[in-house]
Amino acid sequence: MSDRIVVPAPDRSLLRQVEGAEKLFLAGRRNREADLESAVRFFLEFLHGFESFDFQQPCVTVFGSARFAPDHHYYRLAREVGRGLARAGYAVMTGGGGGVMEAANRGAKEAGGLSLGCNITLPREQMPNAYLDRFIQFEHFFARKVMLVKYSCAFVVLPGGFGTLDEAFEIATLIQNGKVERFPLIACGRAFWEKFVAFAVDAMLREGTISREELEFIRLADDPDEVVRLIRGSAPCPPPGADA
């Protein structure tokens, strides 16, 4: 008989469904009852995530733009990264949408690995891609970002826009302030990311807003083998089965 405690999936009927709930929450001062209702919404969203993601193998989160089509070279690169991670024994988690996210999930699934997604409800609805073994649908960006970080021991960032940069900077900030272990944060696609590194050196480092050591939080890579090698070589993210 199993001793595992099973937490029932949250009953979302406890709260009325509100379109654009996050936008309403962030719209400014509201009455106390409305904010308390939002707090319950946050709790239910986290509870659903914690119950849905129950797996044993180490996990790597892959970030990147939703705008790359399957014939784009960054889509192909992300697919190879997902495949390489799965073959190395890692579960692959993404934001659950298209582009780089779809490609990484697709590669992981093709290699027989576990493919996970944290999808987000947007005005132009972001549909979960077809290569997910499990996914959670989030209303709130901040809850989704917590889940994308919580389960992973390494992070791979492929080219992307504001959202991708936001995710990469948040992880770098968590590492900088000791809120997470110094997990590998790998910028994959050297030609794209070298432009950012040049800005960081010429502006941020020169003005003293970051240190040389903090700049080194982000490692550059150009191919899936290099990504896997950097992750496996990191003490906070041991190879799958290392503790067996």
Residue, then its C-alpha position, 0 to 999 in steps of 0.5 A: m500500500s502506498d504512503r504517497i499523499v495524493v492532493p486532489a486537483p484544485d476545484r477551479s469552480l471555487l472561483r468564477q472564471v475571469e477573463g484577463a484576471e492577471k491584467l485586472f489584478l495589476a490594474g491598480r488599487r482595488n478593494r480588499e475582497a478582490d485582492l483576496e480572491s486573486a490570492v486564492r487564485f494564485f494558490l490554486e494555480f500553484l497547487h495545480g502545478f505542484e500536483s501535475f509535475d511529479f517526476q523523478q529525473p532531473c529537468v532542464t528548462v528551455f526558453g526561446s521565441a515562439r515566432f520561429a517556424p519549423d524551417h528556421h535554423y533556430y527551430r532546428l537547433a532547439r529541436e536538436v537540443g531537446r533531443g540531446l537533453a532527452r538522450a542524456g536522461y533529462a526531462v525537458m520543460t518549456g513554456g509550452g507554446g510554439g517556435v523554440m518551445e515546440a521544437a525543444n519539446r518535439g526533440a525530447k519526445e522524439a528521443g523518448g524523453l519526458s516533455l513538459g510545458c507551462n502554457i500561458t493564457l494570452p489575448r492571442e491565445q497561445m495554444p499548447n504544442a502537440y509534443l507535450d506529455r504533460f502541461i499546465q495552463f497558467e493565467h499568471f505570468f509570475a506563477r508560470k515563471v516560478m514553475l519553469v524555474k522550480y523543477s530544473c537544475a539547468f536552463v538553456v536560453l535560445p534566441g527570443g524577444f522580451g519574454t525570453l530576455d525576461e526569463a534569462f535575466e530573472i534566473a541570472t538575478l536569482i543566481q546573483n542573489g543566492k536564491v537558487e544554486r549556481f545552476p548552468l544558464i546556457a545561451c545557445g546560438r552564439a551569433f545571436w547572444e554575442k551581441f548581448v554580451a558585447f552590450a553587457v561588456d560595453a555598458m553594464l560592466r564598464e559602468g559597474t552595474i555588474s561584475r566580471e564574475e556576474l557576467e560569467f553566470i551565462r555560458l555561450a554554446d553553439d550546439p547540443d553536445e556542448v549544451v549537454r556537456l556544460i550541464r553534465g559538468s556542473a556540480p549542482c546538476p549531476p548527470p541522471g543516475a549519479d546518485a543511484 
